[in-house]
Amino acid sequence: QVQLVESGGGLVQPGGSLRLSCAASGTLFRLYALGWYRQAPGQRRELVATLTTTDNSNYVDSVKGRFTISRDNAKNTVYLQMNSLKPEDTAVYYCNAQVGLTRTNYWGKGTQVTVSS
């Protein structure tokens, strides 16, 4: 089992920045990737960014050049630095871990990000 706890969400003005953190614990020796997804009201959950244990990263096109995913292995923590935020980035952001050969998904409870003036 893997537990994920997010932090760092909040209200920010357009053009502002936020950094999300996700602390992972539990059975991590078969961890494949950590990442972030988001879900806006009435929308499907979508991938934002992922980072594998071999340092391969992947971003949704809409955040490329604005968001950066990174990891602190010593702390088993993944971060999402979000710059130049737009109102359309407003969503609940979920931390995700993929574990094992079957890439079993684990989810955090989510943290709200609201971009508004």
N, C-alpha and C positions, 0 to 999 in steps of 0.2 A: 504494500500500500504506500501511496505517496500523498503527502499533505502539502497544500500550497496556500500561502497567505499573502494576499496583495495589500499594498498600501501606496499612498501618494496621490490619489485622485483628488478632485476638487473643482472649484469654479475658477476659470481664467478668462481673461479678455482675448478677443481675436488677436493673433500675432504673438501671444504669450507662450510660455513654456511650462511644462510639468515633467517630472520624472516619476515613473511608476517603478515600484519594487515588488518582487515576489520571492519570498523565502520558501525553499523546498526542503522537506524533511521526509524521513521514512526510508523505504527501500529504493535507493538511487543507483545501485551498482550497475543496473541495466538501462540506465537513462539514455535515451537516444537524442531527445531534443527538449528544449524549453522554449516557450513562446507566448505570444499575446494574441488574443482574439478580441473582437468587440461586437456588441449588439446594440443597435439603436432601436428606439421604439417602433414597433411594426415591421422591423427588418430582420433578416436572417443573420445569425452569427457569422462573422467573416474573419478570416485570418488577417492579422495586421503584420506580424513579423515572427519569425522563428529562428532559432540558433541551435545547430546541432552540437554534439560534444566534439565533433571534428572541426568546429568553427565555420561551418557553412551557414550563411544567413540567407533569408528569403523575406522579401517585403511585398505587400500589396502595392500596386502601382501608385495609388493615391497618396501614399505616405513617403515614397522614395525621395530622398534628399531632405526630408524634414524630421523623420524619426530614426533613431538608432537603437538597436538592441545590443546589449552586452551582458557579460556574465562574470561573476566573481566566484570562481570554483571553490575557494577556501570557505566561503560563506554559503555555498549552494544557493546563491541568489541571482536572479536575472532581473535586468533593468530595461526600461523602455524610456529613453530620453525623447521627449516630444517637443519640437520647436515649431515656430510659425503656425501655431494651432489655428484651425478654422472652425466655424460653427458646425460644419458637417463632420467634424471629428467627435462631436458629442455622442456619447454612448457609455454603456457599461463595459469596462475592459476586464477580460478574464485571463488569468494566467493558465497556461496549459503545459502539461508534461506528457511526453510520449515515452513509454517504457517498454523494453523487451522487444523480441523479434516480431511480435504481433502489433507493436506500436500502440499498446493500450493507452487510452487517453485518461488523464486525470485533470480535474478542473478546480480552480479556486472559486470563492464565492463571488468575486467580482468587486470592482471599485468604480464609482461613477466619475466620469469626466464630463464637465459641462463647459463649453466654450461660448461665451455670450458677453455682450457689452451691457 
